[in-house]
């Protein structure tokens, strides 16, 4: 894997974990973190650049879903700028 791809994957991995930490519910938070870690471990030996790109796009889409879900959870407690 190229150095830039590796850095991009690590950035995305950290962003997913960081965003998942924002879930107020313990169950949602631990489930999301566990699924993220499992998925990245499962795919760590993939060498095909097309497959890596496909998985990166899927992870980016999942990051957006997590951001929306966290925002919805937080909207019950305070306003969320993503909902405006």
mmCIF file of the N, C-alpha and C atoms, coordinates in Angstrom:
data_MODEL
# 
_entry.id   MODEL 
# 
loop_
_atom_site.group_PDB 
_atom_site.id 
_atom_site.type_symbol 
_atom_site.label_atom_id 
_atom_site.label_alt_id 
_atom_site.label_comp_id 
_atom_site.label_asym_id 
_atom_site.label_entity_id 
_atom_site.label_seq_id 
_atom_site.pdbx_PDB_ins_code 
_atom_site.Cartn_x 
_atom_site.Cartn_y 
_atom_site.Cartn_z 
_atom_site.occupancy 
_atom_site.B_iso_or_equiv 
_atom_site.pdbx_formal_charge 
_atom_site.auth_seq_id 
_atom_site.auth_comp_id 
_atom_site.auth_asym_id 
_atom_site.auth_atom_id 
_atom_site.pdbx_PDB_model_num 
ATOM 1   N N  . UNK A 1 1  ? 0.854   -1.177 0.000  1.00 0.00 ? 1  UNK A N  1 
ATOM 2   C CA . UNK A 1 1  ? 0.000   0.000  0.000  1.00 0.00 ? 1  UNK A CA 1 
ATOM 3   C C  . UNK A 1 1  ? 0.894   1.231  0.000  1.00 0.00 ? 1  UNK A C  1 
ATOM 4   N N  . UNK A 1 2  ? 0.548   2.200  -0.786 1.00 0.00 ? 2  UNK A N  1 
ATOM 5   C CA . UNK A 1 2  ? 1.317   3.442  -0.865 1.00 0.00 ? 2  UNK A CA 1 
ATOM 6   C C  . UNK A 1 2  ? 1.220   4.200  0.447  1.00 0.00 ? 2  UNK A C  1 
ATOM 7   N N  . UNK A 1 3  ? 2.227   5.004  0.707  1.00 0.00 ? 3  UNK A N  1 
ATOM 8   C CA . UNK A 1 3  ? 2.270   5.749  1.964  1.00 0.00 ? 3  UNK A CA 1 
ATOM 9   C C  . UNK A 1 3  ? 1.070   6.679  2.107  1.00 0.00 ? 3  UNK A C  1 
ATOM 10  N N  . UNK A 1 4  ? 0.658   7.310  1.004  1.00 0.00 ? 4  UNK A N  1 
ATOM 11  C CA . UNK A 1 4  ? -0.480  8.222  1.084  1.00 0.00 ? 4  UNK A CA 1 
ATOM 12  C C  . UNK A 1 4  ? -1.771  7.461  1.370  1.00 0.00 ? 4  UNK A C  1 
ATOM 13  N N  . UNK A 1 5  ? -1.922  6.264  0.804  1.00 0.00 ? 5  UNK A N  1 
ATOM 14  C CA . UNK A 1 5  ? -3.107  5.452  1.088  1.00 0.00 ? 5  UNK A CA 1 
ATOM 15  C C  . UNK A 1 5  ? -3.123  5.027  2.538  1.00 0.00 ? 5  UNK A C  1 
ATOM 16  N N  . UNK A 1 6  ? -1.974  4.620  3.041  1.00 0.00 ? 6  UNK A N  1 
ATOM 17  C CA . UNK A 1 6  ? -1.877  4.203  4.444  1.00 0.00 ? 6  UNK A CA 1 
ATOM 18  C C  . UNK A 1 6  ? -2.258  5.354  5.366  1.00 0.00 ? 6  UNK A C  1 
ATOM 19  N N  . UNK A 1 7  ? -1.738  6.530  5.090  1.00 0.00 ? 7  UNK A N  1 
ATOM 20  C CA . UNK A 1 7  ? -2.052  7.699  5.906  1.00 0.00 ? 7  UNK A CA 1 
ATOM 21  C C  . UNK A 1 7  ? -3.538  8.035  5.818  1.00 0.00 ? 7  UNK A C  1 
ATOM 22  N N  . UNK A 1 8  ? -4.093  7.906  4.625  1.00 0.00 ? 8  UNK A N  1 
ATOM 23  C CA . UNK A 1 8  ? -5.519  8.185  4.440  1.00 0.00 ? 8  UNK A CA 1 
ATOM 24  C C  . UNK A 1 8  ? -6.376  7.185  5.221  1.00 0.00 ? 8  UNK A C  1 
ATOM 25  N N  . UNK A 1 9  ? -5.994  5.920  5.188  1.00 0.00 ? 9  UNK A N  1 
ATOM 26  C CA . UNK A 1 9  ? -6.733  4.887  5.920  1.00 0.00 ? 9  UNK A CA 1 
ATOM 27  C C  . UNK A 1 9  ? -6.650  5.150  7.421  1.00 0.00 ? 9  UNK A C  1 
ATOM 28  N N  . UNK A 1 10 ? -5.480  5.466  7.919  1.00 0.00 ? 10 UNK A N  1 
ATOM 29  C CA . UNK A 1 10 ? -5.314  5.732  9.356  1.00 0.00 ? 10 UNK A CA 1 
ATOM 30  C C  . UNK A 1 10 ? -6.104  6.966  9.784  1.00 0.00 ? 10 UNK A C  1 
ATOM 31  N N  . UNK A 1 11 ? -6.104  7.994  8.945  1.00 0.00 ? 11 UNK A N  1 
ATOM 32  C CA . UNK A 1 11 ? -6.885  9.200  9.250  1.00 0.00 ? 11 UNK A CA 1 
ATOM 33  C C  . UNK A 1 11 ? -8.374  8.875  9.347  1.00 0.00 ? 11 UNK A C  1 
ATOM 34  N N  . UNK A 1 12 ? -8.839  8.090  8.404  1.00 0.00 ? 12 UNK A N  1 
ATOM 35  C CA . UNK A 1 12 ? -10.244 7.705  8.381  1.00 0.00 ? 12 UNK A CA 1 
ATOM 36  C C  . UNK A 1 12 ? -10.590 6.826  9.577  1.00 0.00 ? 12 UNK A C  1 
ATOM 37  N N  . UNK A 1 13 ? -9.708  5.907  9.920  1.00 0.00 ? 13 UNK A N  1 
ATOM 38  C CA . UNK A 1 13 ? -9.907  5.029  11.076 1.00 0.00 ? 13 UNK A CA 1 
ATOM 39  C C  . UNK A 1 13 ? -10.035 5.861  12.358 1.00 0.00 ? 13 UNK A C  1 
ATOM 40  N N  . UNK A 1 14 ? -9.122  6.791  12.537 1.00 0.00 ? 14 UNK A N  1 
ATOM 41  C CA . UNK A 1 14 ? -9.171  7.650  13.735 1.00 0.00 ? 14 UNK A CA 1 
ATOM 42  C C  . UNK A 1 14 ? -10.418 8.518  13.747 1.00 0.00 ? 14 UNK A C  1 
ATOM 43  N N  . UNK A 1 15 ? -10.815 9.030  12.582 1.00 0.00 ? 15 UNK A N  1 
ATOM 44  C CA . UNK A 1 15 ? -12.020 9.864  12.505 1.00 0.00 ? 15 UNK A CA 1 
ATOM 45  C C  . UNK A 1 15 ? -13.267 9.061  12.876 1.00 0.00 ? 15 UNK A C  1 
ATOM 46  N N  . UNK A 1 16 ? -13.342 7.821  12.396 1.00 0.00 ? 16 UNK A N  1 
ATOM 47  C CA . UNK A 1 16 ? -14.480 6.969  12.735 1.00 0.00 ? 16 UNK A CA 1 
ATOM 48  C C  . UNK A 1 16 ? -14.525 6.682  14.240 1.00 0.00 ? 16 UNK A C  1 
ATOM 49  N N  . UNK A 1 17 ? -13.381 6.348  14.817 1.00 0.00 ? 17 UNK A N  1 
ATOM 50  C CA . UNK A 1 17 ? -13.345 6.078  16.263 1.00 0.00 ? 17 UNK A CA 1 
ATOM 51  C C  . UNK A 1 17 ? -13.678 7.331  17.070 1.00 0.00 ? 17 UNK A C  1 
ATOM 52  N N  . UNK A 1 18 ? -13.133 8.461  16.653 1.00 0.00 ? 18 UNK A N  1 
ATOM 53  C CA . UNK A 1 18 ? -13.367 9.714  17.366 1.00 0.00 ? 18 UNK A CA 1 
ATOM 54  C C  . UNK A 1 18 ? -14.846 10.089 17.324 1.00 0.00 ? 18 UNK A C  1 
ATOM 55  N N  . UNK A 1 19 ? -15.450 9.950  16.165 1.00 0.00 ? 19 UNK A N  1 
ATOM 56  C CA . UNK A 1 19 ? -16.862 10.307 16.027 1.00 0.00 ? 19 UNK A CA 1 
ATOM 57  C C  . UNK A 1 19 ? -17.742 9.337  16.808 1.00 0.00 ? 19 UNK A C  1 
ATOM 58  N N  . UNK A 1 20 ? -17.372 8.074  16.836 1.00 0.00 ? 20 UNK A N  1 
ATOM 59  C CA . UNK A 1 20 ? -18.152 7.079  17.581 1.00 0.00 ? 20 UNK A CA 1 
ATOM 60  C C  . UNK A 1 20 ? -18.108 7.334  19.077 1.00 0.00 ? 20 UNK A C  1 
ATOM 61  N N  . UNK A 1 21 ? -17.026 7.936  19.552 1.00 0.00 ? 21 UNK A N  1 
ATOM 62  C CA . UNK A 1 21 ? -16.913 8.257  20.977 1.00 0.00 ? 21 UNK A CA 1 
ATOM 63  C C  . UNK A 1 21 ? -17.950 9.281  21.411 1.00 0.00 ? 21 UNK A C  1 
ATOM 64  N N  . UNK A 1 22 ? -18.530 9.986  20.458 1.00 0.00 ? 22 UNK A N  1 
ATOM 65  C CA . UNK A 1 22 ? -19.497 11.036 20.783 1.00 0.00 ? 22 UNK A CA 1 
ATOM 66  C C  . UNK A 1 22 ? -20.902 10.500 21.059 1.00 0.00 ? 22 UNK A C  1 
ATOM 67  N N  . UNK A 1 23 ? -21.158 9.209  20.761 1.00 0.00 ? 23 UNK A N  1 
ATOM 68  C CA . UNK A 1 23 ? -22.465 8.640  21.086 1.00 0.00 ? 23 UNK A CA 1 
ATOM 69  C C  . UNK A 1 23 ? -22.673 8.723  22.592 1.00 0.00 ? 23 UNK A C  1 
ATOM 70  N N  . UNK A 1 24 ? -23.828 9.232  23.007 1.00 0.00 ? 24 UNK A N  1 
ATOM 71  C CA . UNK A 1 24 ? -24.091 9.334  24.442 1.00 0.00 ? 24 UNK A CA 1 
ATOM 72  C C  . UNK A 1 24 ? -24.478 7.981  25.033 1.00 0.00 ? 24 UNK A C  1 
ATOM 73  N N  . UNK A 1 25 ? -25.064 7.122  24.235 1.00 0.00 ? 25 UNK A N  1 
ATOM 74  C CA . UNK A 1 25 ? -25.474 5.808  24.707 1.00 0.00 ? 25 UNK A CA 1 
ATOM 75  C C  . UNK A 1 25 ? -24.281 4.852  24.714 1.00 0.00 ? 25 UNK A C  1 
ATOM 76  N N  . UNK A 1 26 ? -24.061 4.220  25.849 1.00 0.00 ? 26 UNK A N  1 
ATOM 77  C CA . UNK A 1 26 ? -22.956 3.278  25.986 1.00 0.00 ? 26 UNK A CA 1 
ATOM 78  C C  . UNK A 1 26 ? -23.065 2.149  24.959 1.00 0.00 ? 26 UNK A C  1 
ATOM 79  N N  . UNK A 1 27 ? -24.253 1.610  24.781 1.00 0.00 ? 27 UNK A N  1 
ATOM 80  C CA . UNK A 1 27 ? -24.439 0.483  23.863 1.00 0.00 ? 27 UNK A CA 1 
ATOM 81  C C  . UNK A 1 27 ? -24.126 0.866  22.427 1.00 0.00 ? 27 UNK A C  1 
ATOM 82  N N  . UNK A 1 28 ? -24.613 2.003  21.956 1.00 0.00 ? 28 UNK A N  1 
ATOM 83  C CA . UNK A 1 28 ? -24.312 2.453  20.598 1.00 0.00 ? 28 UNK A CA 1 
ATOM 84  C C  . UNK A 1 28 ? -22.816 2.715  20.436 1.00 0.00 ? 28 UNK A C  1 
ATOM 85  N N  . UNK A 1 29 ? -22.238 3.352  21.442 1.00 0.00 ? 29 UNK A N  1 
ATOM 86  C CA . UNK A 1 29 ? -20.828 3.711  21.385 1.00 0.00 ? 29 UNK A CA 1 
ATOM 87  C C  . UNK A 1 29 ? -19.947 2.467  21.293 1.00 0.00 ? 29 UNK A C  1 
ATOM 88  N N  . UNK A 1 30 ? -20.159 1.507  22.173 1.00 0.00 ? 30 UNK A N  1 
ATOM 89  C CA . UNK A 1 30 ? -19.310 0.311  22.170 1.00 0.00 ? 30 UNK A CA 1 
ATOM 90  C C  . UNK A 1 30 ? -19.540 -0.540 20.926 1.00 0.00 ? 30 UNK A C  1 
ATOM 91  N N  . UNK A 1 31 ? -20.782 -0.604 20.462 1.00 0.00 ? 31 UNK A N  1 
ATOM 92  C CA . UNK A 1 31 ? -21.067 -1.367 19.242 1.00 0.00 ? 31 UNK A CA 1 
ATOM 93  C C  . UNK A 1 31 ? -20.353 -0.748 18.050 1.00 0.00 ? 31 UNK A C  1 
ATOM 94  N N  . UNK A 1 32 ? -20.447 0.558  17.898 1.00 0.00 ? 32 UNK A N  1 
ATOM 95  C CA . UNK A 1 32 ? -19.814 1.242  16.767 1.00 0.00 ? 32 UNK A CA 1 
ATOM 96  C C  . UNK A 1 32 ? -18.304 1.059  16.802 1.00 0.00 ? 32 UNK A C  1 
ATOM 97  N N  . UNK A 1 33 ? -17.707 1.229  17.948 1.00 0.00 ? 33 UNK A N  1 
ATOM 98  C CA . UNK A 1 33 ? -16.249 1.089  18.071 1.00 0.00 ? 33 UNK A CA 1 
ATOM 99  C C  . UNK A 1 33 ? -15.819 -0.336 17.756 1.00 0.00 ? 33 UNK A C  1 
ATOM 100 N N  . UNK A 1 34 ? -16.550 -1.310 18.272 1.00 0.00 ? 34 UNK A N  1 
ATOM 101 C CA . UNK A 1 34 ? -16.220 -2.713 18.012 1.00 0.00 ? 34 UNK A CA 1 
ATOM 102 C C  . UNK A 1 34 ? -16.315 -3.040 16.519 1.00 0.00 ? 34 UNK A C  1 
ATOM 103 N N  . UNK A 1 35 ? -17.374 -2.566 15.857 1.00 0.00 ? 35 UNK A N  1 
ATOM 104 C CA . UNK A 1 35 ? -17.558 -2.836 14.429 1.00 0.00 ? 35 UNK A CA 1 
ATOM 105 C C  . UNK A 1 35 ? -16.461 -2.172 13.589 1.00 0.00 ? 35 UNK A C  1 
ATOM 106 N N  . UNK A 1 36 ? -16.075 -0.961 13.959 1.00 0.00 ? 36 UNK A N  1 
ATOM 107 C CA . UNK A 1 36 ? -15.019 -0.257 13.225 1.00 0.00 ? 36 UNK A CA 1 
ATOM 108 C C  . UNK A 1 36 ? -13.705 -1.021 13.351 1.00 0.00 ? 36 UNK A C  1 
ATOM 109 N N  . UNK A 1 37 ? -13.339 -1.385 14.574 1.00 0.00 ? 37 UNK A N  1 
ATOM 110 C CA . UNK A 1 37 ? -12.080 -2.116 14.786 1.00 0.00 ? 37 UNK A CA 1 
ATOM 111 C C  . UNK A 1 37 ? -12.083 -3.450 14.059 1.00 0.00 ? 37 UNK A C  1 
ATOM 112 N N  . UNK A 1 38 ? -13.187 -4.178 14.158 1.00 0.00 ? 38 UNK A N  1 
ATOM 113 C CA . UNK A 1 38 ? -13.276 -5.480 13.487 1.00 0.00 ? 38 UNK A CA 1 
ATOM 114 C C  . UNK A 1 38 ? -13.156 -5.352 11.978 1.00 0.00 ? 38 UNK A C  1 
ATOM 115 N N  . UNK A 1 39 ? -13.828 -4.364 11.398 1.00 0.00 ? 39 UNK A N  1 
ATOM 116 C CA . UNK A 1 39 ? -13.797 -4.186 9.943  1.00 0.00 ? 39 UNK A CA 1 
ATOM 117 C C  . UNK A 1 39 ? -12.391 -3.829 9.465  1.00 0.00 ? 39 UNK A C  1 
ATOM 118 N N  . UNK A 1 40 ? -11.707 -2.951 10.187 1.00 0.00 ? 40 UNK A N  1 
ATOM 119 C CA . UNK A 1 40 ? -10.366 -2.566 9.764  1.00 0.00 ? 40 UNK A CA 1 
ATOM 120 C C  . UNK A 1 40 ? -9.379  -3.710 9.940  1.00 0.00 ? 40 UNK A C  1 
ATOM 121 N N  . UNK A 1 41 ? -9.527  -4.481 11.014 1.00 0.00 ? 41 UNK A N  1 
ATOM 122 C CA . UNK A 1 41 ? -8.649  -5.642 11.205 1.00 0.00 ? 41 UNK A CA 1 
ATOM 123 C C  . UNK A 1 41 ? -8.888  -6.694 10.124 1.00 0.00 ? 41 UNK A C  1 
ATOM 124 N N  . UNK A 1 42 ? -10.136 -6.903 9.782  1.00 0.00 ? 42 UNK A N  1 
ATOM 125 C CA . UNK A 1 42 ? -10.498 -7.897 8.775  1.00 0.00 ? 42 UNK A CA 1 
ATOM 126 C C  . UNK A 1 42 ? -9.903  -7.562 7.411  1.00 0.00 ? 42 UNK A C  1 
ATOM 127 N N  . UNK A 1 43 ? -9.790  -6.293 7.108  1.00 0.00 ? 43 UNK A N  1 
ATOM 128 C CA . UNK A 1 43 ? -9.336  -5.856 5.789  1.00 0.00 ? 43 UNK A CA 1 
ATOM 129 C C  . UNK A 1 43 ? -7.913  -5.324 5.764  1.00 0.00 ? 43 UNK A C  1 
ATOM 130 N N  . UNK A 1 44 ? -7.142  -5.555 6.818  1.00 0.00 ? 44 UNK A N  1 
ATOM 131 C CA . UNK A 1 44 ? -5.809  -4.959 6.888  1.00 0.00 ? 44 UNK A CA 1 
ATOM 132 C C  . UNK A 1 44 ? -4.815  -5.540 5.890  1.00 0.00 ? 44 UNK A C  1 
ATOM 133 N N  . UNK A 1 45 ? -5.053  -6.745 5.375  1.00 0.00 ? 45 UNK A N  1 
ATOM 134 C CA . UNK A 1 45 ? -4.100  -7.372 4.455  1.00 0.00 ? 45 UNK A CA 1 
ATOM 135 C C  . UNK A 1 45 ? -4.491  -7.236 2.988  1.00 0.00 ? 45 UNK A C  1 
ATOM 136 N N  . UNK A 1 46 ? -5.445  -6.398 2.688  1.00 0.00 ? 46 UNK A N  1 
ATOM 137 C CA . UNK A 1 46 ? -5.875  -6.206 1.302  1.00 0.00 ? 46 UNK A CA 1 
ATOM 138 C C  . UNK A 1 46 ? -4.811  -5.391 0.577  1.00 0.00 ? 46 UNK A C  1 
ATOM 139 N N  . UNK A 1 47 ? -4.402  -5.877 -0.583 1.00 0.00 ? 47 UNK A N  1 
ATOM 140 C CA . UNK A 1 47 ? -3.347  -5.207 -1.347 1.00 0.00 ? 47 UNK A CA 1 
ATOM 141 C C  . UNK A 1 47 ? -3.868  -4.593 -2.649 1.00 0.00 ? 47 UNK A C  1 
ATOM 142 N N  . UNK A 1 48 ? -5.014  -5.034 -3.110 1.00 0.00 ? 48 UNK A N  1 
ATOM 143 C CA . UNK A 1 48 ? -5.586  -4.539 -4.361 1.00 0.00 ? 48 UNK A CA 1 
ATOM 144 C C  . UNK A 1 48 ? -6.036  -3.091 -4.196 1.00 0.00 ? 48 UNK A C  1 
ATOM 145 N N  . UNK A 1 49 ? -5.469  -2.196 -4.994 1.00 0.00 ? 49 UNK A N  1 
ATOM 146 C CA . UNK A 1 49 ? -5.746  -0.767 -4.833 1.00 0.00 ? 49 UNK A CA 1 
ATOM 147 C C  . UNK A 1 49 ? -7.211  -0.428 -5.126 1.00 0.00 ? 49 UNK A C  1 
ATOM 148 N N  . UNK A 1 50 ? -7.832  -1.136 -6.061 1.00 0.00 ? 50 UNK A N  1 
ATOM 149 C CA . UNK A 1 50 ? -9.249  -0.875 -6.347 1.00 0.00 ? 50 UNK A CA 1 
ATOM 150 C C  . UNK A 1 50 ? -10.127 -1.270 -5.165 1.00 0.00 ? 50 UNK A C  1 
ATOM 151 N N  . UNK A 1 51 ? -9.803  -2.394 -4.555 1.00 0.00 ? 51 UNK A N  1 
ATOM 152 C CA . UNK A 1 51 ? -10.568 -2.860 -3.388 1.00 0.00 ? 51 UNK A CA 1 
ATOM 153 C C  . UNK A 1 51 ? -10.372 -1.900 -2.205 1.00 0.00 ? 51 UNK A C  1 
ATOM 154 N N  . UNK A 1 52 ? -9.154  -1.411 -2.041 1.00 0.00 ? 52 UNK A N  1 
ATOM 155 C CA . UNK A 1 52 ? -8.873  -0.448 -0.970 1.00 0.00 ? 52 UNK A CA 1 
ATOM 156 C C  . UNK A 1 52 ? -9.686  0.818  -1.187 1.00 0.00 ? 52 UNK A C  1 
ATOM 157 N N  . UNK A 1 53 ? -9.711  1.292  -2.426 1.00 0.00 ? 53 UNK A N  1 
ATOM 158 C CA . UNK A 1 53 ? -10.480 2.503  -2.746 1.00 0.00 ? 53 UNK A CA 1 
ATOM 159 C C  . UNK A 1 53 ? -11.969 2.285  -2.472 1.00 0.00 ? 53 UNK A C  1 
ATOM 160 N N  . UNK A 1 54 ? -12.469 1.118  -2.832 1.00 0.00 ? 54 UNK A N  1 
ATOM 161 C CA . UNK A 1 54 ? -13.876 0.788  -2.582 1.00 0.00 ? 54 UNK A CA 1 
ATOM 162 C C  . UNK A 1 54 ? -14.179 0.769  -1.077 1.00 0.00 ? 54 UNK A C  1 
ATOM 163 N N  . UNK A 1 55 ? -13.284 0.169  -0.306 1.00 0.00 ? 55 UNK A N  1 
ATOM 164 C CA . UNK A 1 55 ? -13.478 0.106  1.141  1.00 0.00 ? 55 UNK A CA 1 
ATOM 165 C C  . UNK A 1 55 ? -13.371 1.492  1.781  1.00 0.00 ? 55 UNK A C  1 
ATOM 166 N N  . UNK A 1 56 ? -12.465 2.333  1.250  1.00 0.00 ? 56 UNK A N  1 
ATOM 167 C CA . UNK A 1 56 ? -12.342 3.704  1.756  1.00 0.00 ? 56 UNK A CA 1 
ATOM 168 C C  . UNK A 1 56 ? -13.624 4.487  1.514  1.00 0.00 ? 56 UNK A C  1 
ATOM 169 N N  . UNK A 1 57 ? -14.198 4.342  0.334  1.00 0.00 ? 57 UNK A N  1 
ATOM 170 C CA . UNK A 1 57 ? -15.449 5.037  0.038  1.00 0.00 ? 57 UNK A CA 1 
ATOM 171 C C  . UNK A 1 57 ? -16.580 4.563  0.938  1.00 0.00 ? 57 UNK A C  1 
ATOM 172 N N  . UNK A 1 58 ? -16.617 3.271  1.198  1.00 0.00 ? 58 UNK A N  1 
ATOM 173 C CA . UNK A 1 58 ? -17.631 2.722  2.095  1.00 0.00 ? 58 UNK A CA 1 
ATOM 174 C C  . UNK A 1 58 ? -17.444 3.268  3.518  1.00 0.00 ? 58 UNK A C  1 
ATOM 175 N N  . UNK A 1 59 ? -16.193 3.343  3.963  1.00 0.00 ? 59 UNK A N  1 
ATOM 176 C CA . UNK A 1 59 ? -15.906 3.864  5.305  1.00 0.00 ? 59 UNK A CA 1 
ATOM 177 C C  . UNK A 1 59 ? -16.263 5.348  5.407  1.00 0.00 ? 59 UNK A C  1 
ATOM 178 N N  . UNK A 1 60 ? -16.009 6.107  4.346  1.00 0.00 ? 60 UNK A N  1 
ATOM 179 C CA . UNK A 1 60 ? -16.373 7.535  4.347  1.00 0.00 ? 60 UNK A CA 1 
ATOM 180 C C  . UNK A 1 60 ? -17.887 7.703  4.448  1.00 0.00 ? 60 UNK A C  1 
ATOM 181 N N  . UNK A 1 61 ? -18.616 6.864  3.724  1.00 0.00 ? 61 UNK A N  1 
ATOM 182 C CA . UNK A 1 61 ? -20.083 6.907  3.800  1.00 0.00 ? 61 UNK A CA 1 
ATOM 183 C C  . UNK A 1 61 ? -20.551 6.547  5.201  1.00 0.00 ? 61 UNK A C  1 
ATOM 184 N N  . UNK A 1 62 ? -19.902 5.563  5.813  1.00 0.00 ? 62 UNK A N  1 
ATOM 185 C CA . UNK A 1 62 ? -20.267 5.174  7.182  1.00 0.00 ? 62 UNK A CA 1 
ATOM 186 C C  . UNK A 1 62 ? -19.928 6.280  8.181  1.00 0.00 ? 62 UNK A C  1 
ATOM 187 N N  . UNK A 1 63 ? -18.855 7.007  7.943  1.00 0.00 ? 63 UNK A N  1 
ATOM 188 C CA . UNK A 1 63 ? -18.513 8.137  8.804  1.00 0.00 ? 63 UNK A CA 1 
ATOM 189 C C  . UNK A 1 63 ? -19.614 9.190  8.754  1.00 0.00 ? 63 UNK A C  1 
ATOM 190 N N  . UNK A 1 64 ? -20.122 9.458  7.568  1.00 0.00 ? 64 UNK A N  1 
ATOM 191 C CA . UNK A 1 64 ? -21.213 10.428 7.440  1.00 0.00 ? 64 UNK A CA 1 
ATOM 192 C C  . UNK A 1 64 ? -22.470 9.947  8.167  1.00 0.00 ? 64 UNK A C  1 
ATOM 193 N N  . UNK A 1 65 ? -22.742 8.658  8.102  1.00 0.00 ? 65 UNK A N  1 
ATOM 194 C CA . UNK A 1 65 ? -23.897 8.098  8.814  1.00 0.00 ? 65 UNK A CA 1 
ATOM 195 C C  . UNK A 1 65 ? -23.715 8.257  10.317 1.00 0.00 ? 65 UNK A C  1 
ATOM 196 N N  . UNK A 1 66 ? -22.522 7.951  10.811 1.00 0.00 ? 66 UNK A N  1 
ATOM 197 C CA . UNK A 1 66 ? -22.254 8.084  12.248 1.00 0.00 ? 66 UNK A CA 1 
ATOM 198 C C  . UNK A 1 66 ? -22.395 9.537  12.666 1.00 0.00 ? 66 UNK A C  1 
ATOM 199 N N  . UNK A 1 67 ? -21.886 10.460 11.857 1.00 0.00 ? 67 UNK A N  1 
ATOM 200 C CA . UNK A 1 67 ? -21.997 11.883 12.188 1.00 0.00 ? 67 UNK A CA 1 
ATOM 201 C C  . UNK A 1 67 ? -23.457 12.311 12.281 1.00 0.00 ? 67 UNK A C  1 
ATOM 202 N N  . UNK A 1 68 ? -24.280 11.854 11.343 1.00 0.00 ? 68 UNK A N  1 
ATOM 203 C CA . UNK A 1 68 ? -25.710 12.192 11.385 1.00 0.00 ? 68 UNK A CA 1 
ATOM 204 C C  . UNK A 1 68 ? -26.382 11.584 12.607 1.00 0.00 ? 68 UNK A C  1 
ATOM 205 N N  . UNK A 1 69 ? -26.052 10.330 12.913 1.00 0.00 ? 69 UNK A N  1 
ATOM 206 C CA . UNK A 1 69 ? -26.669 9.662  14.055 1.00 0.00 ? 69 UNK A CA 1 
ATOM 207 C C  . UNK A 1 69 ? -26.283 10.342 15.368 1.00 0.00 ? 69 UNK A C  1 
ATOM 208 N N  . UNK A 1 70 ? -25.018 10.684 15.504 1.00 0.00 ? 70 UNK A N  1 
ATOM 209 C CA . UNK A 1 70 ? -24.560 11.375 16.713 1.00 0.00 ? 70 UNK A CA 1 
ATOM 210 C C  . UNK A 1 70 ? -25.281 12.709 16.836 1.00 0.00 ? 70 UNK A C  1 
ATOM 211 N N  . UNK A 1 71 ? -25.418 13.391 15.717 1.00 0.00 ? 71 UNK A N  1 
ATOM 212 C CA . UNK A 1 71 ? -26.090 14.687 15.705 1.00 0.00 ? 71 UNK A CA 1 
ATOM 213 C C  . UNK A 1 71 ? -27.547 14.532 16.138 1.00 0.00 ? 71 UNK A C  1 
ATOM 214 N N  . UNK A 1 72 ? -28.206 13.488 15.656 1.00 0.00 ? 72 UNK A N  1 
ATOM 215 C CA . UNK A 1 72 ? -29.597 13.254 16.060 1.00 0.00 ? 72 UNK A CA 1 
ATOM 216 C C  . UNK A 1 72 ? -29.700 12.961 17.550 1.00 0.00 ? 72 UNK A C  1 
ATOM 217 N N  . UNK A 1 73 ? -28.781 12.150 18.062 1.00 0.00 ? 73 UNK A N  1 
ATOM 218 C CA . UNK A 1 73 ? -28.782 11.864 19.496 1.00 0.00 ? 73 UNK A CA 1 
ATOM 219 C C  . UNK A 1 73 ? -28.562 13.136 20.304 1.00 0.00 ? 73 UNK A C  1 
ATOM 220 N N  . UNK A 1 74 ? -27.610 13.951 19.849 1.00 0.00 ? 74 UNK A N  1 
ATOM 221 C CA . UNK A 1 74 ? -27.295 15.176 20.579 1.00 0.00 ? 74 UNK A CA 1 
ATOM 222 C C  . UNK A 1 74 ? -28.391 16.224 20.436 1.00 0.00 ? 74 UNK A C  1 
ATOM 223 N N  . UNK A 1 75 ? -29.182 16.134 19.369 1.00 0.00 ? 75 UNK A N  1 
ATOM 224 C CA . UNK A 1 75 ? -30.220 17.137 19.155 1.00 0.00 ? 75 UNK A CA 1 
ATOM 225 C C  . UNK A 1 75 ? -31.292 17.089 20.240 1.00 0.00 ? 75 UNK A C  1 
ATOM 226 N N  . UNK A 1 76 ? -31.384 15.979 20.937 1.00 0.00 ? 76 UNK A N  1 
ATOM 227 C CA . UNK A 1 76 ? -32.330 15.894 22.043 1.00 0.00 ? 76 UNK A CA 1 
ATOM 228 C C  . UNK A 1 76 ? -31.862 16.729 23.230 1.00 0.00 ? 76 UNK A C  1 
ATOM 229 N N  . UNK A 1 77 ? -30.565 17.001 23.276 1.00 0.00 ? 77 UNK A N  1 
ATOM 230 C CA . UNK A 1 77 ? -29.997 17.739 24.404 1.00 0.00 ? 77 UNK A CA 1 
ATOM 231 C C  . UNK A 1 77 ? -29.619 19.171 24.068 1.00 0.00 ? 77 UNK A C  1 
ATOM 232 N N  . UNK A 1 78 ? -29.234 19.397 22.834 1.00 0.00 ? 78 UNK A N  1 
ATOM 233 C CA . UNK A 1 78 ? -28.865 20.753 22.399 1.00 0.00 ? 78 UNK A CA 1 
ATOM 234 C C  . UNK A 1 78 ? -28.970 20.815 20.890 1.00 0.00 ? 78 UNK A C  1 
ATOM 235 N N  . UNK A 1 79 ? -28.931 22.001 20.332 1.00 0.00 ? 79 UNK A N  1 
ATOM 236 C CA . UNK A 1 79 ? -29.069 22.106 18.875 1.00 0.00 ? 79 UNK A CA 1 
ATOM 237 C C  . UNK A 1 79 ? -27.788 21.622 18.195 1.00 0.00 ? 79 UNK A C  1 
ATOM 238 N N  . UNK A 1 80 ? -27.951 21.078 17.014 1.00 0.00 ? 80 UNK A N  1 
ATOM 239 C CA . UNK A 1 80 ? -26.847 20.536 16.253 1.00 0.00 ? 80 UNK A CA 1 
ATOM 240 C C  . UNK A 1 80 ? -26.729 21.293 14.934 1.00 0.00 ? 80 UNK A C  1 
ATOM 241 N N  . UNK A 1 81 ? -25.569 21.823 14.580 1.00 0.00 ? 81 UNK A N  1 
ATOM 242 C CA . UNK A 1 81 ? -25.429 22.620 13.369 1.00 0.00 ? 81 UNK A CA 1 
ATOM 243 C C  . UNK A 1 81 ? -25.662 21.818 12.084 1.00 0.00 ? 81 UNK A C  1 
ATOM 244 N N  . UNK A 1 82 ? -25.492 20.499 12.113 1.00 0.00 ? 82 UNK A N  1 
ATOM 245 C CA . UNK A 1 82 ? -25.683 19.708 10.900 1.00 0.00 ? 82 UNK A CA 1 
ATOM 246 C C  . UNK A 1 82 ? -27.157 19.540 10.545 1.00 0.00 ? 82 UNK A C  1 
ATOM 247 N N  . UNK A 1 83 ? -28.044 19.760 11.484 1.00 0.00 ? 83 UNK A N  1 
ATOM 248 C CA . UNK A 1 83 ? -29.468 19.598 11.229 1.00 0.00 ? 83 UNK A CA 1 
ATOM 249 C C  . UNK A 1 83 ? -30.115 20.843 10.642 1.00 0.00 ? 83 UNK A C  1 
ATOM 250 N N  . UNK A 1 84 ? -29.394 21.943 10.646 1.00 0.00 ? 84 UNK A N  1 
ATOM 251 C CA . UNK A 1 84 ? -29.964 23.203 10.152 1.00 0.00 ? 84 UNK A CA 1 
ATOM 252 C C  . UNK A 1 84 ? -29.890 23.268 8.653  1.00 0.00 ? 84 UNK A C  1 
# 
